[in-house]
């Protein structure tokens, strides 16, 4: 049995756009009605909402438990895979870690993976740390700490399990890394080895919230998420992330993202290489 996507008016759509922007900073374009209809269909059917205005109204009333979280979950793009745009991970292993650990002799490293989704990015970072350790035995005085955050508790709970199906494991992960870093389970599923998983801790965070409780970092990954935000919110995130970096530390953006010129001038962040969106404070 098939279900038609819900229909709604321009007023419905504008009310939903306003809610989503205020709730998590995501800015929908004028022509994303079909996307919203597809992603909201199940929730609207489940609760009997006739239109998006009714849905938004009930969210504001707070009378339906976990409705706001369910809507944000549905609208948050959770597309992710291992070692996405491989260049930043190679830069981490071959340039950044040698500078911080071998040259600067930092006694410990703290890394933040923002908008981590179901865990592939922070776990990929952990694998890179293992590969660096294999090349440089004894160089790390302490195990690095990786903090992974996302707005969605659904994906965070999935990430904490560190279990993935065969399709998920195949996306961006070489056969050699799969054999090295995963144990095969029944039913074609795979579980990350404890040595990789235990470096990563997960925490729910809306990027609109205060970052002070996270502490300061040597490396921040904020990749492929800023593209969904308005320019002023994007600039605010980058300013606050810069404030969360230790001196002479690194900010990693997505392959199609760059530091706005005004911000780059203000903070004089240096682009590490021309083929990656990696900046040093």
FITOR-755728 format. One record per residue (C-alpha): residue in one letter; y, x, z. Coordinates in steps of 0.05 Angstrom, whole numbers, plus 5000, padded with zeros to 4 digits. Layout:
// residues N
AYXZ/...
//
This chain:
// residues 281
X500050005000/X506850284981/X513550155015/X520250124981/X525650565009/X530650175051/X537149975017/X543850045049/X551249975034/X556550505028/X558950315097/X551850425124/X551451105092/X558351325117/X556451115188/X550151525184/X553752125155/X558752115212/X553152055264/X549252645235/X555353095230/X557352955302/X550253005329/X548053665298/X553453905248/X549553745185/X554153495130/X550953025078/X553952995009/X556352354977/X550052284936/X544452374988/X542851634998/X535951714968/X534252295015/X536551895076/X532751275053/X526251665046/X526852025112/X529151415152/X524150915123/X518751015175/X523550985234/X527050365208/X520450015195/X517750215264/X523849925301/X525549355253/X532549605235/X535449235175/X540549765159/X543150445179/X549050155216/X544249795263/X540350445272/X546650845289/X549050305336/X542550315375/X542851075380/X549851025411/X547450475458/X541750925482/X537050335490/X531350615448/X528151225481/X528051855439/X531051505378/X536552015369/X531652585372/X526952245322/X532552145272/X534952865278/X527753105270/X526952695207/X533452945177/X532653675195/X529854075138/X523854455165/X522054825102/X519855525122/X514756065107/X512756765127/X517357355111/X522056895073/X526257315024/X522457945043/X528358425038/X531358285107/X524658405141/X523759065103/X530859245125/X529059075197/X522959535196/X525660105154/X533160125172/X535159725234/X529459885282/X529660635266/X537160635280/X536760235344/X530460555372/X529861255343/X537261445335/X540761045389/X534861045438/X536260335462/X531460215520/X530259485502/X531659015445/X533358275446/X532757885381/X534857155368/X531756735314/X536356125307/X533755485275/X526755775278/X523155135255/X515555185264/X515655925282/X514456305219/X520956705224/X520356955296/X512957095288/X514457485224/X519557895264/X514158025316/X509358275262/X514758745236/X515459025307/X507959155307/X508459525241/X514359935267/X510360115329/X504460345287/X509060815248/X512661055311/X507761095369/X511261095437/X518261005408/X519360325441/X520460405516/X519459655527/X516859075487/X522558745448/X524258025469/X524757505414/X528356845432/X527056295381/X531255655382/X531355005345/X534354315354/X527653975345/X522653945401/X517353715351/X517554365312/X518354785376/X512054485406/X508354635341/X511055345341/X508755475412/X501555315393/X501855875341/X496455525300/X497155405225/X492955105170/X490655485109/X496455255066/X501655465117/X498456145126/X498256265051/X505756165043/X508956855042/X503457205082/X499357755049/X491857755058/X492358415096/X497258135146/X493157495154/X487057915172/X491058365218/X495057855257/X490857215258/X484256975284/X480656455242/X478855805276/X474355235256/X476654755202/X480455265161/X485855375214/X488656035239/X491556255306/X496356825317/X493857395359/X496657425430/X500058095418/X504557755365/X505457085400/X507257345469/X513657695447/X516657035427/X519456505474/X521955835448/X527955435472/X531254795448/X538354905425/X543354525384/X547755035349/X553754615371/X552054795443/X554255385485/X550356035472/X552256385536/X545756205571/X541856585519/X544957255537/X546757805488/X542858065429/X541758685387/X539658275326/X540957555308/X537357195251/X541256585228/X538256475159/X538355885111/X541555405161/X549055505153/X548755205083/X547954515115/X554354555156/X561754435143/X566055055134/X569654995201/X563054895239/X559955475201/X565755925220/X565255705293/X557755875295/X559056565265/X564656715313/X560356525373/X554356905347/X558657515338/X560657435411/X553357425429/X551958105397/X551858755434/X556359295404/X553659605339/X548559055330/X546158635271/X547057935242/X542057715189/X544157135143/X540256785088/X539557075018/X544756604989/X549456655048/X555057145063/X560157255118/X566656895100/X572157385082/X576757175138/X571357275190/X569357935160/X576458185165/X577157935237/X570858265262/X570358835212/X562958735204/X559659215155/X554658975103/X548559415112/X546259385039/X548259044975/X541658684965/X541358345034/X546057905075/X545358365135/X551658555174/X552959065230/X558158915282/
//
